[in-house]
Amino acid sequence: MSTPTTAPAAHATSHAGLGPLRERMWTAVTDGDEYAASAHVLGALDDGTDAESVLLDVIAPVQARVGAEWAANRLGVAQEHAASAIAERVIAALAHHPSARVEPRLGRIAVACVDKEWHALPARLLAEVLSLRGWRVDFLGAQVPTPHLVAHLHHSGADAVALSSSLATRLPTAHAAITACQAVGVAVLAGGAAFGPDGRYARLLGADAWAPDARSAARRLAEGIPAPETAGGHASAGDLPHLADQEYTYVAREQVPLAREVLAQLERRFPAMAGYTDHQRERTAEDIVHLLDHLAVALYVDDDALFTAFVTWTAGILTARDVPARSLRPALDALAAELQDFPRARRLLDHARHALDATLAPGGRTPGAPA
């Protein structure tokens, strides 16, 4: 698609000037008060604050703060889920405000999360921004199976699809979705934390375009993205030559037996496990599965940084919850022992172990959440 659009109207309120509204929203969502949150947002719209600023400079940063507070163990899982639910309902209320009603005058965009991706809020924010800028938007929501997405594109005649993913472990699924959408002649704009802060995985997997945030995505769509048949070749599974070694396939296929073996070895390598409760053992098993998930996807994209970032982020999460992060080291050692015949897996594990050792050393600093 290549239909241009005019620039949006200037925002009535600066990002900095919205600080008090963000604080009121923060109080409302952490109190679980949906009515107060909606009242704050609708009141701001009534007072002349433009809807896009409320979406991206109030609701989005408040939700990011919710995630950061969860990571720091200052908000529980239930509070985090409640805050996300309130954000979704507030966005719905905002979309029905008179100031947010814009007659579509541009093309048609489908906005969807890849299959198994349940973080729908970033995609929902983009859908609302595009609607405000004059696009006709089909928001398909979370966890859209690729065959259903392609069927929708056939039926709707969308000019492009904005594909969202927050979890890096969904990258193989995103790759399949990108390829399938392009196969029916629809350009793909990729976005979300899963694709990396610089879009490296979007490019690797052959997306036609990438954007780091909703405003950038709207601008990129306005500039026009060439249809796949005129954009040159794009990636497919065959265009990732490192996959020929079958290391990704092995780790993904053998995840259950690998997790069992690593857990058994961890019991020998980390004596403190002898005192774990059943609940603690279950959580440890879950952590091992998450390690394997991220190791597999790092093998898929052949990127050390992806796995290393996840390991060091996990160390920070464990530390915030008073769980000994040093337990990650013997788990990685056990995994390395199981995968000693796999050169790329060994390389990824070596880099992650060195980074973890630096993090756990006195004065070490745990990096932020992984891409």
Secondary structure, 3 states (H helix, E strand, C coil): CCCCCCCCCCCCCCCHHHHHHHHHHHHHHHCCCHHHHHHHHHHHHHCCCCHHHHHHHHHHHHHHHHHHHHHCCCCCHHHHHHHHHHHHHHHHHHHCCHHHCCCCCCCEEEEEEECCCCCCHHHHHHHHHHHHCCCEEEEEEEEECHHHHHHHHHHHCCCEEEEECCCHHHHHHHHHHHHHHHHCCCEEEEECHHHCCCCHHHHHCCCCEECCCHHHHHHHHHHCCCCHHHCCCCCCHHHCHHHHHCHHHHHHHCHHHHHHHHHHHHHHHCHHHHHCCHHHHHHHHHHHHHHHHHHHHHHHHCCHHHHHHHHHHHHHHHHHCCCCHHHHHHHHHHHHHHCCCCHHHHHHHHHHHHHHHHHHCCCCCCCCCCC
